[in-house]
Amino acid sequence: MKSFKDPSFQDRVASATAAKQKALEQLRAKPAPDPKVVAERKEASERREAAKAEKLAAKDAAALAQKEAAAADLAAQAASAPLSEAELKAKRDARYAARKKRK
């Protein structure tokens, strides 16, 4: 059975230091990014962000238009003459028939 002192503490510290140095040298040896590639990536990112913003603006505009149309429809219904009892009954019967048809 090996002793826990084999390798010694100093040996372990030295090997850890050597591993750190090796990793640092590998990191330093890594070439710098190509400016053209960096510029292309930045441009592509900006295009994606612009498209996303445009899409969000279109979605917001559509939602606003839908809300305005719903409000206008509600105002038109409120402005129209109140429905008679027969018309209310006909609408209620139509909803009932549609509900029964779905089941």
C-alpha positions in Angstrom: 0.0 0.0 0.0 1.3 3.4 -0.9 1.8 6.0 1.8 -0.1 9.2 1.6 3.2 11.0 1.7 4.3 9.5 -1.6 4.5 11.8 -3.6 5.2 14.5 -1.0 3.3 17.7 -0.6 6.1 19.6 -2.4 5.9 17.2 -5.3 2.1 17.7 -5.6 2.5 21.5 -5.4 5.2 21.4 -8.1 3.1 19.3 -10.4 0.0 21.5 -9.9 2.1 24.6 -10.6 3.5 22.9 -13.8 0.0 22.0 -14.9 -1.1 25.6 -14.4 1.8 26.9 -16.3 1.1 24.5 -19.2 -2.5 25.6 -19.3 -1.5 29.3 -19.3 1.0 28.7 -22.1 -1.6 27.0 -24.2 -4.0 29.9 -23.6 -1.3 32.4 -24.6 -0.4 30.4 -27.7 -4.0 30.6 -28.9 -4.2 33.0 -31.9 -6.1 36.2 -31.6 -9.5 36.3 -33.3 -9.5 37.5 -36.9 -10.9 41.0 -37.2 -12.9 40.1 -40.3 -14.6 37.2 -38.5 -15.3 39.4 -35.4 -16.8 42.1 -37.7 -19.0 39.6 -39.5 -20.3 38.1 -36.3 -21.1 41.5 -34.9 -22.9 42.5 -38.1 -24.9 39.3 -38.1 -25.8 39.8 -34.5 -27.0 43.4 -35.2 -29.1 42.1 -38.2 -30.7 39.5 -35.9 -31.5 42.1 -33.3 -32.9 44.5 -35.9 -35.1 41.7 -37.3 -36.3 40.8 -33.9 -37.1 44.4 -33.0 -39.0 44.8 -36.3 -41.0 41.6 -35.7 -41.8 42.7 -32.2 -43.0 46.1 -33.4 -45.2 44.5 -36.1 -46.7 42.2 -33.4 -47.4 45.2 -31.1 -48.9 47.1 -34.0 -51.2 44.2 -34.9 -52.3 43.8 -31.3 -53.0 47.5 -31.0 -55.0 47.4 -34.2 -57.0 44.4 -33.0 -57.7 46.2 -29.7 -58.9 49.3 -31.6 -61.1 47.2 -33.8 -62.6 45.4 -30.8 -63.2 48.7 -29.1 -64.8 50.2 -32.3 -67.0 47.1 -32.6 -68.1 47.4 -29.0 -68.9 51.1 -29.4 -70.9 50.3 -32.5 -72.9 47.7 -30.6 -73.5 50.0 -27.7 -74.6 52.8 -30.1 -77.1 50.5 -31.9 -80.7 50.2 -30.7 -81.2 47.7 -27.9 -82.4 44.3 -29.1 -86.0 43.3 -28.7 -87.0 40.3 -26.6 -87.5 38.2 -29.7 -84.0 39.0 -31.0 -82.4 38.2 -27.6 -84.2 34.9 -27.5 -83.1 34.1 -31.1 -79.4 34.8 -30.1 -79.7 32.7 -27.0 -81.3 29.8 -28.9 -78.5 30.0 -31.5 -75.8 29.8 -28.8 -77.7 26.9 -27.2 -77.9 25.1 -30.5 -74.2 25.7 -31.2 -73.3 24.3 -27.8 -75.4 21.2 -28.3 -73.9 20.7 -31.8 -70.3 20.7 -30.3 -71.2 17.9 -27.9 
